[in-house]
Amino acid sequence: MKHIAIFLLVLVLSFACQSQNENQHHELSVDQPTRTPIELLKDFEGHPVVFYNVENLFDTLDTPGKNDTEFTPTGSKKWGTERYLKKLTDLAEVIATPENHQPLMVGLVEIENLPVVVDLLKTPPLDQSTFRVAHFESPDRRGIDVALGYDAQRFFVVHKEAVPIKTLNFPTRDILYVKGFLKDSLEMHVFVNHWPSRRGGAERSEVNRVAAARVLRAKVDSLLAIDPNNNILIMGDFNDEPDDLSITSTLKARKPGGKLKSKDLVNLSFDKMREGKGTFVWDDQWNMLDQFIVSQGLFFAHHGLAVEGNEKHIMDDEKFLYQTERISPRPNKTFGRSSYFGGYSDHLAIYLYLTRSKK
C-alpha cells in the first residue's frame, strides 16, 4: 500500500507540473509581441528632418584631452551654467520651429560630446519626443563631434558607425553613418558631415574637403552597389558651396533638373544658393555651407519614399537673424570671438520633410 501511495503522489505531481508548464507556455505565447519594432513605428510624415551647426555646444567642464578650456566658467568665454542653459533653450526653440512639429531626426555638428546632445534633446519642447542619439567620439583636434538625434518611435536604427577620414595630416571629425527604417519598412541611409574648415583660405584648404568627399563617396558607392535605388540622405556643414569641386566633382552631387548619370547624387541646396540665399555669412556674403544631398532613389522616389517637393528649407525667421542700420542680416550668433552676443548660432538651421511616394 505504501508503494501504491507513493506512486499515486508522483503521478499527481507529474500532472500538476505538466499543467503548470502548459499554462506557462500559453501565457508566453499570448504576452510575446508578434510584430517587429518596425511595424510598431509611428507615422513620420509631417515631422521634419533638421540639420544644424549649433556653434560650439560645449558643457561647462574642463575635460582632459579636449581643447575646451575657454568654454568653462573661468575661461575666456566665461561659459557657466546660465549661458549653457540659455544656449540649450535657444537651440531647442530653433529645432522645434518648423510648423511646431517635433523633428523626425536632427543632425548636429559642433557638439562637444554625447551629454550635451542629451541635454539639448531633453530641453522643452523637444522633451515631448522619445529621442535617442547616434554619436561617436571623434579625433577632432578642437574636441567637437557630430551626432544624429532621432525619434525612436518613428525611426528604428539597425546600424551606426563612425567613418574616419584618415587621409589628412591632422585629425578631423568622422562622418557619421546611420541605417534605419521608417514606418512600412521604408529603409533609410543617413550621413552626418562636418568637413574640414576653410582655415588658411578656401582654395588652400580645399584639398582637405576633397579628401572628406572621397571617403563619403566611397561609402555611398558601396550602398549603391547593393541597390542603385537605395534611399540615401546626406546632411552636413561641408564648408564648401554646392558648386565647389569637392561637392560637384568628387562627391558627384549635381543640381536638380540637370543631366544626371546613373550614380550621381542630387544637391537640394543648389537652387537656394543660386537665389542668393545661404546659411552662413562671411565677408558680408551669404554662403550655402549647410546642405542636404540625396540619392536618385530618394529624389525620384523609387522605393516608396521621397523628399516632399524635393525641396530644402532654411530657418531664416527674423528672430534667428541679427541686423542693424549698418549691418545686413546674418545669423544671430552666440559669440563673436570672445564677445558674448547671446544669440542662437552663427549658422542657420535647414530642414526638409520626408513623405511616402505617390507613385
VEXDREN-2710 file (C-alpha; in Angstrom, 1 decimal):
% VEXDREN-2710
k/r/px/py/pz
1/MET/0.0/0.0/0.0
2/LYS/2.9/2.3/0.8
3/HIS/4.4/1.9/-2.6
4/ILE/1.0/2.5/-4.3
5/ALA/0.5/5.7/-2.3
6/ILE/4.0/6.9/-3.4
7/PHE/3.2/6.1/-7.0
8/LEU/-0.1/8.0/-6.9
9/LEU/1.5/11.0/-5.3
10/VAL/4.2/11.1/-8.0
11/LEU/1.5/10.7/-10.7
12/VAL/-0.5/13.7/-9.3
13/LEU/2.6/15.9/-9.1
14/SER/3.5/14.9/-12.6
15/PHE/0.1/16.0/-14.0
16/ALA/0.3/19.2/-11.9
17/CYS/3.7/20.1/-13.3
18/GLN/2.6/19.3/-16.9
19/SER/-0.5/21.5/-16.4
20/GLN/1.7/24.4/-15.0
21/ASN/4.1/24.1/-17.9
22/GLU/1.3/24.2/-20.4
23/ASN/-0.2/27.3/-18.7
24/GLN/3.3/29.0/-18.7
25/HIS/3.7/28.2/-22.4
26/HIS/0.3/29.6/-23.1
27/GLU/0.9/32.8/-21.2
28/LEU/4.2/33.3/-23.1
29/SER/2.6/32.9/-26.5
30/VAL/0.0/35.5/-25.6
31/ASP/2.3/38.0/-24.0
32/GLN/5.1/38.0/-26.5
33/PRO/4.7/40.6/-29.3
34/THR/4.0/39.1/-32.7
35/ARG/5.1/42.2/-34.5
36/THR/8.6/43.6/-35.1
37/PRO/9.6/47.1/-33.8
38/ILE/9.4/48.4/-37.4
39/GLU/5.8/47.5/-37.6
40/LEU/5.1/49.4/-34.3
41/LEU/6.6/52.6/-35.6
42/LYS/4.5/55.8/-35.6
43/ASP/4.0/57.8/-38.8
44/PHE/6.9/60.0/-39.9
45/GLU/5.1/62.4/-42.3
46/GLY/4.9/66.0/-41.1
47/HIS/7.9/65.6/-38.9
48/PRO/10.9/67.5/-40.2
49/VAL/14.5/66.3/-40.7
50/VAL/16.6/69.1/-39.3
51/PHE/20.3/69.8/-39.7
52/TYR/22.0/72.4/-37.5
53/ASN/25.5/73.6/-36.9
54/VAL/24.9/74.7/-33.3
55/GLU/28.1/76.8/-32.9
56/ASN/30.2/75.2/-30.2
57/LEU/27.8/73.5/-27.9
58/PHE/30.2/72.7/-25.1
59/ASP/29.4/71.8/-21.5
60/THR/30.9/73.9/-18.7
61/LEU/33.5/71.3/-17.6
62/ASP/37.2/71.3/-18.4
63/THR/37.6/67.8/-20.0
64/PRO/41.2/66.4/-20.1
65/GLY/42.4/65.8/-23.6
66/LYS/40.0/68.3/-25.2
67/ASN/40.7/71.9/-26.2
68/ASP/37.7/73.3/-24.2
69/THR/39.3/75.5/-21.5
70/GLU/37.7/78.6/-23.0
71/PHE/34.3/77.0/-22.6
72/THR/34.5/76.9/-18.8
73/PRO/33.3/79.4/-16.1
74/THR/36.8/80.7/-15.6
75/GLY/37.7/80.5/-19.3
76/SER/37.9/83.4/-21.8
77/LYS/34.2/82.9/-22.8
78/LYS/33.0/82.7/-19.1
79/TRP/30.9/79.7/-20.1
80/GLY/28.9/79.0/-17.0
81/THR/25.6/77.3/-16.2
82/GLU/23.4/80.3/-17.0
83/ARG/24.9/80.7/-20.5
84/TYR/24.8/77.0/-21.2
85/LEU/21.2/76.6/-20.2
86/LYS/20.2/79.6/-22.3
87/LYS/22.1/78.1/-25.3
88/LEU/20.1/74.8/-24.9
89/THR/16.8/76.7/-24.7
90/ASP/17.6/78.8/-27.8
91/LEU/18.7/75.8/-29.8
92/ALA/15.6/73.7/-28.8
93/GLU/13.4/76.6/-30.0
94/VAL/15.1/76.6/-33.4
95/ILE/14.9/72.8/-33.8
96/ALA/11.2/72.7/-32.9
97/THR/10.3/75.7/-35.1
98/PRO/9.1/74.1/-38.4
99/GLU/5.3/74.1/-38.1
100/ASN/5.8/73.5/-34.4
101/HIS/6.2/69.7/-35.1
102/GLN/8.7/67.5/-33.2
103/PRO/11.5/66.6/-35.6
104/LEU/11.9/63.1/-37.0
105/MET/15.6/63.4/-36.7
106/VAL/18.2/66.2/-36.2
107/GLY/21.8/66.1/-37.4
108/LEU/24.0/68.2/-35.2
109/VAL/27.6/69.4/-35.6
110/GLU/29.9/71.4/-33.4
111/ILE/28.8/69.5/-30.3
112/GLU/31.4/68.5/-27.6
113/ASN/30.1/65.2/-26.5
114/LEU/27.1/62.9/-26.0
115/PRO/25.9/64.5/-22.7
116/VAL/25.3/68.0/-24.4
117/VAL/23.2/66.3/-27.1
118/VAL/21.2/64.5/-24.4
119/ASP/20.7/67.8/-22.5
120/LEU/19.6/69.5/-25.7
121/LEU/17.0/66.8/-26.6
122/LYS/15.6/66.9/-23.1
123/THR/15.1/70.7/-23.3
124/PRO/11.4/71.7/-23.8
125/PRO/9.7/71.5/-26.2
126/LEU/11.9/68.7/-27.6
127/ASP/11.3/66.7/-24.4
128/GLN/7.9/65.7/-25.8
129/SER/9.5/63.1/-28.1
130/THR/11.4/59.9/-27.3
131/PHE/14.8/60.8/-28.7
132/ARG/17.8/58.5/-29.0
133/VAL/21.3/59.6/-30.1
134/ALA/23.8/58.1/-32.6
135/HIS/27.2/59.5/-31.6
136/PHE/30.9/58.6/-31.5
137/GLU/33.8/60.5/-30.1
138/SER/35.8/61.9/-33.0
139/PRO/39.5/62.7/-33.1
140/ASP/38.9/66.3/-33.9
141/ARG/41.7/68.5/-32.5
142/ARG/39.2/71.0/-31.1
143/GLY/37.2/68.3/-29.4
144/ILE/34.0/68.6/-31.4
145/ASP/31.9/65.8/-32.8
146/VAL/28.8/65.2/-35.0
147/ALA/25.6/63.4/-33.9
148/LEU/22.2/62.3/-35.0
149/GLY/19.2/62.6/-32.7
150/TYR/16.2/60.6/-33.8
151/ASP/12.7/59.9/-32.6
152/ALA/12.9/56.3/-31.7
153/GLN/9.1/55.9/-32.1
154/ARG/9.4/56.9/-35.7
155/PHE/12.9/55.7/-36.8
156/PHE/14.3/52.3/-35.9
157/VAL/18.1/52.2/-36.1
158/VAL/19.7/48.9/-37.0
159/HIS/23.3/50.1/-37.6
160/LYS/25.5/53.1/-36.9
161/GLU/29.2/53.7/-37.4
162/ALA/31.9/56.4/-37.5
163/VAL/33.5/56.7/-40.9
164/PRO/37.0/58.1/-40.4
165/ILE/38.9/60.4/-42.7
166/LYS/42.4/59.0/-42.5
167/THR/44.0/60.7/-45.5
168/LEU/44.6/64.0/-43.8
169/ASN/47.7/65.0/-41.9
170/PHE/45.6/66.3/-39.0
171/PRO/42.7/64.7/-37.1
172/THR/39.2/65.8/-38.1
173/ARG/35.6/64.9/-37.5
174/ASP/34.4/61.4/-38.6
175/ILE/31.5/61.1/-40.9
176/LEU/28.5/59.5/-39.0
177/TYR/26.6/56.8/-40.9
178/VAL/23.2/55.5/-39.6
179/LYS/21.0/52.9/-41.2
180/GLY/17.4/52.5/-40.1
181/PHE/13.8/52.0/-41.0
182/LEU/10.7/54.2/-41.1
183/LYS/7.1/53.0/-40.9
184/ASP/6.1/50.5/-43.6
185/SER/9.7/49.2/-43.6
186/LEU/11.0/52.1/-45.6
187/GLU/14.8/51.8/-45.4
188/MET/17.0/54.9/-44.9
189/HIS/20.7/55.5/-45.0
190/VAL/21.7/58.8/-43.3
191/PHE/25.1/60.5/-43.2
192/VAL/26.0/63.5/-41.0
193/ASN/29.1/65.5/-42.0
194/HIS/31.2/68.3/-40.8
195/TRP/34.0/68.7/-43.3
196/PRO/37.4/70.4/-42.6
197/SER/37.2/74.2/-42.3
198/ARG/38.4/76.9/-44.7
199/ARG/41.1/78.0/-42.3
200/GLY/44.1/79.3/-44.3
201/GLY/41.8/80.2/-47.2
202/ALA/39.1/78.3/-49.2
203/GLU/41.4/77.4/-52.1
204/ARG/44.4/76.4/-49.9
205/SER/42.3/74.2/-47.7
206/GLU/40.1/72.7/-50.5
207/VAL/42.3/69.6/-50.7
208/ASN/41.1/68.6/-47.1
209/ARG/37.4/68.8/-48.1
210/VAL/38.1/66.8/-51.3
211/ALA/39.6/64.1/-49.1
212/ALA/36.5/64.0/-47.0
213/ALA/34.3/63.9/-50.2
214/ARG/36.3/60.8/-51.4
215/VAL/35.6/59.0/-48.2
216/LEU/31.9/59.8/-48.3
217/ARG/31.7/58.9/-52.0
218/ALA/33.3/55.5/-51.4
219/LYS/30.7/54.8/-48.7
220/VAL/27.8/55.9/-51.0
221/ASP/29.2/53.7/-53.8
222/SER/29.1/50.7/-51.6
223/LEU/25.4/51.3/-50.8
224/LEU/24.5/51.9/-54.5
225/ALA/26.4/48.7/-55.5
226/ILE/23.9/46.8/-53.3
227/ASP/20.9/48.6/-54.6
228/PRO/21.1/51.5/-57.1
229/ASN/17.8/52.9/-55.8
230/ASN/18.8/53.0/-52.1
231/ASN/17.3/55.9/-50.1
232/ILE/20.4/57.9/-49.1
233/LEU/20.1/61.2/-47.2
234/ILE/23.3/63.2/-46.7
235/MET/23.4/66.3/-44.5
236/GLY/26.1/68.5/-43.2
237/ASP/28.2/71.6/-42.9
238/PHE/30.5/70.9/-45.8
239/ASN/32.5/74.2/-45.5
240/ASP/32.1/74.4/-49.3
241/GLU/29.4/75.7/-51.6
242/PRO/27.2/73.4/-53.7
243/ASP/29.1/74.3/-56.9
244/ASP/32.6/73.7/-55.4
245/LEU/34.9/71.0/-56.6
246/SER/34.6/68.7/-53.5
247/ILE/30.8/68.6/-54.0
248/THR/30.3/68.6/-57.8
249/SER/33.4/66.6/-58.9
250/THR/34.4/64.4/-56.1
251/LEU/31.1/63.7/-54.4
252/LYS/29.3/63.9/-57.7
253/ALA/26.3/65.9/-56.3
254/ARG/24.5/67.8/-59.1
255/LYS/21.8/70.4/-59.3
256/PRO/18.2/69.2/-59.6
257/GLY/16.9/69.2/-63.1
258/GLY/20.3/68.8/-64.7
259/LYS/21.6/65.8/-66.6
260/LEU/22.3/63.0/-64.2
261/LYS/24.5/60.0/-64.6
262/SER/23.4/56.7/-63.0
263/LYS/25.3/57.2/-59.7
264/ASP/25.1/60.9/-59.4
265/LEU/23.6/62.4/-56.3
266/VAL/21.2/65.4/-56.2
267/ASN/22.0/68.5/-54.2
268/LEU/18.8/70.1/-52.9
269/SER/20.7/73.2/-51.8
270/PHE/21.9/74.2/-55.2
271/ASP/18.8/76.2/-56.3
272/LYS/18.7/78.1/-52.9
273/MET/22.4/79.1/-53.5
274/ARG/21.6/80.4/-57.0
275/GLU/18.8/82.5/-55.5
276/GLY/21.4/84.3/-53.3
277/LYS/20.4/82.6/-50.1
278/GLY/22.7/80.9/-47.6
279/THR/23.1/79.6/-44.0
280/PHE/26.4/81.4/-43.0
281/VAL/27.8/84.9/-43.6
282/TRP/31.4/85.6/-44.4
283/ASP/32.7/89.0/-45.5
284/ASP/29.1/90.2/-45.7
285/GLN/28.3/87.4/-48.2
286/TRP/25.8/84.6/-47.7
287/ASN/27.4/81.1/-48.1
288/MET/25.4/77.9/-48.5
289/LEU/27.7/75.7/-46.4
290/ASP/24.9/73.6/-44.8
291/GLN/23.3/71.3/-47.3
292/PHE/21.0/68.3/-48.0
293/ILE/22.2/65.9/-50.7
294/VAL/20.1/62.8/-51.7
295/SER/20.4/59.8/-53.9
296/GLN/18.4/59.5/-57.0
297/GLY/16.4/56.7/-55.4
298/LEU/15.1/59.2/-52.8
299/PHE/14.8/62.1/-55.3
300/PHE/12.8/60.1/-57.8
301/ALA/11.0/58.0/-55.1
302/HIS/12.0/54.6/-56.4
303/HIS/11.5/52.8/-53.0
304/GLY/8.3/54.4/-51.8
305/LEU/10.0/57.4/-50.1
306/ALA/10.5/60.9/-51.3
307/VAL/11.6/64.4/-50.1
308/GLU/8.4/66.4/-50.0
309/GLY/8.5/68.7/-53.0
310/ASN/12.2/67.7/-53.5
311/GLU/12.8/70.9/-51.5
312/LYS/15.1/72.0/-48.7
313/HIS/14.1/74.9/-46.4
314/ILE/16.2/77.4/-44.4
315/MET/15.1/78.6/-40.9
316/ASP/15.6/82.3/-41.6
317/ASP/12.9/83.7/-39.4
318/GLU/13.8/87.3/-38.3
319/LYS/14.3/86.2/-34.7
320/PHE/17.2/83.9/-35.8
321/LEU/18.9/86.9/-37.6
322/TYR/20.8/89.9/-36.4
323/GLN/20.8/93.2/-38.3
324/THR/21.3/96.9/-37.7
325/GLU/21.2/100.0/-39.8
326/ARG/24.9/99.4/-40.6
327/ILE/24.9/95.6/-40.6
328/SER/22.9/93.5/-43.1
329/PRO/21.0/90.4/-41.9
330/ARG/23.1/87.5/-40.7
331/PRO/22.7/84.6/-38.3
332/ASN/22.2/85.7/-34.7
333/LYS/25.3/84.0/-33.2
334/THR/26.3/83.2/-29.6
335/PHE/29.8/84.6/-29.8
336/GLY/32.0/86.9/-31.9
337/ARG/35.4/85.7/-30.9
338/SER/35.3/86.2/-27.1
339/SER/32.4/88.7/-27.1
340/TYR/29.2/87.2/-25.9
341/PHE/26.2/88.1/-28.0
342/GLY/23.8/85.6/-26.6
343/GLY/22.3/84.5/-29.9
344/TYR/21.4/81.1/-31.3
345/SER/24.3/80.1/-33.7
346/ASP/26.5/81.5/-36.4
347/HIS/24.7/79.2/-38.8
348/LEU/21.1/78.9/-39.8
349/ALA/19.4/75.5/-39.5
350/ILE/18.0/73.7/-42.5
351/TYR/15.2/71.2/-42.8
352/LEU/13.1/69.0/-45.2
353/TYR/10.2/66.6/-45.0
354/LEU/10.0/63.0/-46.0
355/THR/6.9/61.6/-47.5
356/ARG/5.5/58.4/-49.0
357/SER/5.8/58.2/-52.7
358/LYS/2.6/59.0/-54.6
359/LYS/3.7/56.7/-57.5
END
